[in-house]
């Protein structure tokens, strides 16, 4: 997914996203994809809408990358990068 979002989708809205983590939600049949962006807070709903539009393509890419009978459902959580480092 880290390779598909910034390049293969060719979507300028999604190119700025970084995958922080992928967690089971509640198990491996559904995955929560934690993403970060440098976009303004007002843009987050628009970005989430774009992610919903490409969900099927992303599931296909995940299915191709893993060896499982069924591709997991994908859920997205988007947060802004603050630029503050500890």
N, C-alpha and C positions, 0 to 999 in steps of 0.2 A: 504494500500500500504506500510505503514511503517513496517508491519510485513512480508509481502510477499517478498520484496526485500532482506532483510538480511538473511532470513532463508528458506522460502518455495521453492524458485527457485533453491536453491543449486548451484548457479553460483558464483564462487569466485570473478569474475570481478564486480558483482553487490552488493556483500555483504557489501562493504564499504560505500554505498550510504545512505544518510539521506534525508528524505523528509522535506524540509523547509516550503513550502506552496503549496497549491493547489488552483488555481484561475480560475474563469470562463474566457473563451477566445473565443468569446466575451460573451457567456452565458453558462448555465449549460449543453448544448449539447456537448460542447468541453471544456476540462479542461487542463490548463497548470500546469504541475507538476514541481515545482522548487526543484531541488536536489542539494546537496553538496557532495563533495568527498574530501578525502585527497590525492588522486592520483596526479601524476605529470601531468602537462599541456599536455604533449605529449600523454598521455593516454586518454584524453577526447574524441577524435573522436572514438576510439575503444569502449569506454563505451557507447557512444550514439548509436553506431551500435548494441551493445548487447541489449540495451533498445528497439530498433526497432524490434529486433528478438522476444522479449517476450511481445510486445505490446498487442497482442491478449489475452495472458494469464492474463496480468494485467487488461485489460478491463473486462475479465470474473470475476476476483476477485472483482473489483469495483462493477460490476453488482450484485454480490451475497451479497455485503455489503450494498447496497442501495435499496430502494424500488422505482424503476422506470421501465417504460415499455421498454426503450432502454438504453443501457449502453452508457455513453458519450465517444466521441473520446478523446484520450489522446495525448498531446503534451509534450515534455520534454525540460527543460532547465537545463543545468548542469553547476555548478560553483565550483571552488576549495575553500576549507577551507583555510584560511590564517594563522590560529593559533593565530591571534591577537585579543585580547578581549578589548573592550572599557573600 
